[in-house]
Amino acid sequence: QDPHGKQDAHAKGGHGKDGGHDSGKGEHGAGKHKTPKVEYVEGPSIKEQPKADDGHGGGHRGGHGGDQGDGHDGKQNGHGDKVLKTPTKPGEKTPEEERQDRMRRDFERRKEWLHTKGASYSGPGDLFEMPRLQAPLSVAEVNSTVHRAQQMMEEIKQERAALAKMRRDLEIRYQDIADRQKSVSKLMNEVEAKRLLVERTIEDFNKRVLELRVDEEAGLKEVARTIGTLSPQAAKQLILNYWRTPDGQDKAVKILAVMEKERVDQIIAQMDTEQMRQVLEKRMTIARTGQRK
């Protein structure tokens, strides 16, 4: 016969005939012993076992939890270490199997307690209860932060769009400024060309113009008064004598410029057509310079 009574009813998957602890009975040794009803409080650790005075229920050290200890926990050696007994008979359980049975019975008791409380033993947090951790931020604070972040993102998008528009406007302005600079450079080149043309014109004019200074006008008037006393024919011959050289031509034109107009007309009337043309063209180049007294 099995020394533990039908090979320990708990090892065969039952806690009595109905598989549970509804009446607090457990089959051990063909029903000779009754397991006392154990009251559990809410939230105990599944590792804690209730104590029993008669070796049933919690069992002795290394026993079957709610059943009588059957001596499978072995003896202690001289060092205080527990020496587990290996099975020597057919059907005898190993220490590992006994440990698993104890754990299974602990879970069954916990399930029964949850049934009596009306709770679902399959829900999260039913078998193991842990204290609730306080969140650093509330839901309202998180939503407010997310809302502010969304507003900031929207503002950033608007600012980026405004900056992009400003960049395009600046690029258009820069292009317009560059075009105007090219136009101004072209105009400056044209102005410079015209300035050079004016300078050359002035230079040519200076070459053609005969300068009559105020400081020499007094001496020329004395010569013109003397020539004016001569007859028109004699005065013409004297002017033509000056006309033979370039310097003489300049002096003759200056004398005619300071002479009275009537006397000049009389002298020129004595000349032939070619002489008259040369004298008149030369007179047109006379330019008085200096300040008159």
C-alpha positions in Angstrom: 0.0 0.0 0.0 1.0 3.6 -0.5 2.2 5.0 2.8 0.7 8.3 1.9 -2.7 7.1 1.2 -3.6 6.6 -2.4 -0.4 8.3 -3.4 -1.3 11.7 -2.0 -4.6 12.8 -3.6 -3.0 16.2 -4.3 -0.4 14.6 -6.6 -3.2 13.0 -8.7 -4.6 16.4 -9.5 -7.3 16.6 -6.9 -8.0 18.5 -3.6 -10.7 16.1 -2.7 -13.2 14.4 -5.0 -14.4 17.7 -6.5 -10.9 19.0 -7.2 -11.3 22.0 -4.9 -11.4 23.1 -1.2 -15.1 24.0 -1.0 -15.6 22.2 2.2 -12.1 22.4 3.5 -11.5 18.7 3.2 -8.5 17.1 1.6 -8.0 13.4 0.9 -4.9 12.1 2.7 -4.6 8.5 3.7 -7.9 7.4 2.3 -9.8 10.3 4.1 -8.5 9.5 7.6 -7.3 13.1 8.1 -9.2 16.3 7.4 -7.5 19.5 6.3 -8.7 22.4 8.5 -10.3 25.3 6.7 -7.8 28.1 6.3 -8.9 31.8 6.3 -6.9 34.1 4.0 -6.6 37.8 4.1 -6.5 40.0 1.0 -3.1 40.5 -0.6 -0.9 37.8 1.0 2.1 36.5 -0.8 1.6 33.2 -2.5 4.9 32.1 -0.9 3.5 32.4 2.6 1.9 29.2 3.9 -0.6 29.2 6.8 0.6 27.4 9.9 -1.0 24.2 11.2 -0.6 22.5 14.5 -1.2 18.9 13.3 1.1 18.7 10.3 -1.8 19.3 7.8 -2.6 22.4 5.7 0.7 24.3 5.7 2.7 21.1 6.3 6.0 20.8 8.0 9.2 22.1 6.5 9.3 21.1 2.8 5.9 19.4 3.1 2.9 19.4 0.7 1.5 22.8 1.7 -2.0 21.9 2.8 -1.3 18.2 3.4 0.6 16.2 6.0 4.4 16.3 5.6 5.4 13.0 4.2 9.1 13.1 4.9 10.2 13.9 1.4 12.1 16.9 2.6 14.8 14.6 3.8 17.2 15.1 6.6 19.9 17.7 7.2 23.5 16.9 7.0 26.1 18.0 9.5 26.4 21.4 7.9 22.7 22.2 8.2 22.0 21.7 4.5 18.9 19.8 3.5 19.6 16.5 1.7 16.7 15.8 -0.7 15.6 12.2 -0.9 15.5 10.7 -4.3 12.5 8.4 -5.0 13.2 4.8 -4.2 9.7 3.3 -4.7 7.5 3.2 -7.8 5.2 6.2 -8.0 7.2 8.2 -5.5 7.6 11.9 -6.5 10.9 13.7 -6.8 11.5 16.9 -4.8 11.0 19.0 -8.0 7.6 17.4 -8.6 6.6 18.0 -5.0 7.6 21.7 -5.3 5.5 22.1 -8.4 2.6 20.5 -6.7 2.9 22.9 -3.8 2.9 25.8 -6.2 -0.1 24.5 -8.0 -2.0 24.1 -4.8 -1.1 27.6 -3.8 -2.5 29.0 -7.0 -5.7 26.9 -6.5 -6.2 28.3 -3.1 -5.7 31.8 -4.4 -8.2 31.1 -7.2 -10.7 29.8 -4.7 -10.3 32.9 -2.5 -10.9 35.1 -5.6 -14.1 33.2 -6.4 -15.4 33.8 -3.0 -14.7 37.5 -3.3 -16.5 37.6 -6.7 -13.4 38.7 -8.6 -12.2 37.3 -11.9 -9.0 35.4 -11.2 -7.9 35.7 -14.9 -7.8 39.5 -14.9 -4.6 41.5 -14.6 -3.6 42.3 -11.0 -5.7 39.6 -9.5 -3.0 37.2 -8.5 -0.4 39.8 -7.7 -1.3 43.2 -6.2 1.2 46.0 -6.4 0.9 49.6 -5.2 -0.2 52.1 -7.9 2.6 54.5 -8.9 1.7 58.2 -9.0 2.3 59.7 -12.5 4.5 62.8 -12.5 2.0 64.6 -14.8 -1.7 64.4 -14.9 -3.7 63.7 -18.1 -4.8 67.4 -18.3 -1.2 68.6 -18.0 0.0 66.2 -20.7 -2.9 67.3 -23.0 -2.1 70.9 -22.3 1.6 70.3 -23.1 0.7 68.5 -26.3 -1.7 71.4 -27.2 1.0 74.0 -26.6 3.5 71.9 -28.7 1.0 71.7 -31.5 0.5 75.5 -31.4 4.3 76.1 -31.4 4.6 73.8 -34.4 1.9 75.7 -36.2 3.6 79.0 -35.4 6.9 77.6 -36.6 5.3 76.5 -39.9 3.7 80.0 -40.4 7.1 81.7 -39.6 8.8 79.4 -42.1 6.3 80.3 -44.7 6.7 84.0 -44.0 10.5 83.6 -44.2 10.2 81.7 -47.5 8.1 84.5 -48.9 10.5 87.2 -47.6 13.4 85.2 -49.2 11.6 85.2 -52.5 10.9 88.9 -52.3 14.5 89.6 -51.4 15.7 87.5 -54.4 13.4 89.5 -56.7 14.8 92.8 -55.3 18.3 91.6 -55.6 17.7 90.7 -59.2 16.1 94.1 -59.8 19.0 95.8 -58.2 21.5 93.8 -60.3 19.6 94.7 -63.5 19.6 98.4 -62.5 23.3 98.3 -61.7 23.9 96.9 -65.2 21.8 99.7 -66.7 23.6 102.3 -64.6 27.0 100.9 -65.7 25.9 101.1 -69.3 24.8 104.7 -68.8 28.0 105.6 -67.1 29.9 104.2 -70.0 27.9 106.3 -72.4 28.4 109.4 -70.2 32.1 108.7 -70.1 32.2 108.4 -73.9 30.3 111.7 -74.3 32.7 113.3 -71.8 35.6 112.2 -73.9 33.9 113.6 -77.0 33.3 116.9 -75.3 37.0 117.1 -74.2 38.1 116.4 -77.8 35.7 119.0 -79.1 37.0 121.6 -76.6 40.5 120.7 -77.5 39.8 121.1 -81.2 38.0 124.4 -80.5 40.9 125.7 -78.5 43.2 124.9 -81.4 41.0 126.9 -83.8 40.1 129.8 -81.5 42.5 132.8 -81.4 42.7 134.2 -77.9 42.6 138.0 -77.6 43.7 138.9 -74.1 42.5 142.1 -72.4 46.0 143.0 -71.4 47.3 143.1 -75.0 44.2 144.9 -76.3 45.5 148.4 -75.5 48.7 147.9 -77.6 46.6 146.5 -80.5 44.3 149.5 -80.5 47.3 151.9 -80.9 48.4 149.9 -84.0 44.8 149.8 -85.3 44.5 153.6 -84.9 47.7 154.1 -86.9 46.5 151.8 -89.7 43.1 153.6 -89.6 44.8 156.9 -90.7 46.0 155.3 -93.9 43.9 154.9 -97.0 41.9 151.7 -97.4 44.2 150.5 -100.2 47.4 151.1 -98.1 45.8 149.6 -95.0 44.8 146.5 -97.1 48.3 146.1 -98.3 49.7 146.3 -94.7 47.2 143.6 -93.5 48.2 141.3 -96.4 51.8 141.8 -95.4 51.0 140.4 -92.0 49.0 137.6 -93.6 52.0 135.9 -95.1 52.9 134.0 -91.9 50.7 132.2 -89.3 51.8 134.5 -86.5 51.2 137.5 -88.8 47.7 136.3 -89.6 46.9 136.1 -85.9 48.2 139.6 -85.4 46.3 141.0 -88.4 43.0 139.5 -87.2 43.5 140.9 -83.7 44.2 144.4 -85.2 41.0 144.2 -87.3 39.1 143.0 -84.1 39.9 146.1 -82.2 39.6 148.5 -85.2 36.4 150.5 -85.8 33.8 148.5 -87.9 33.6 151.1 -90.7 37.4 151.1 -91.3 37.4 147.3 -91.3 34.7 147.2 -93.9 36.6 149.6 -96.1 39.9 147.6 -95.9 38.2 144.3 -96.6 36.4 145.8 -99.6 39.7 146.3 -101.2 40.6 142.6 -101.1 39.7 140.0 -103.6 37.2 137.2 -102.9 39.7 134.6 -101.6 41.5 137.0 -99.4 38.2 138.3 -98.1 37.1 134.7 -97.2 40.3 133.9 -95.4 40.1 137.1 -93.3 36.5 136.6 -92.4 36.9 133.0 -91.3 39.9 133.9 -89.2 38.0 136.7 -87.5 35.3 134.2 -86.4 37.9 132.4 -84.3 38.7 135.5 -82.2 37.8 135.0 -78.5 38.4 137.6 -75.9 39.7 136.3 -72.5 40.3 138.0 -69.3 38.4 140.7 -67.4 37.8 144.0 -69.1 38.7 147.2 -67.2 
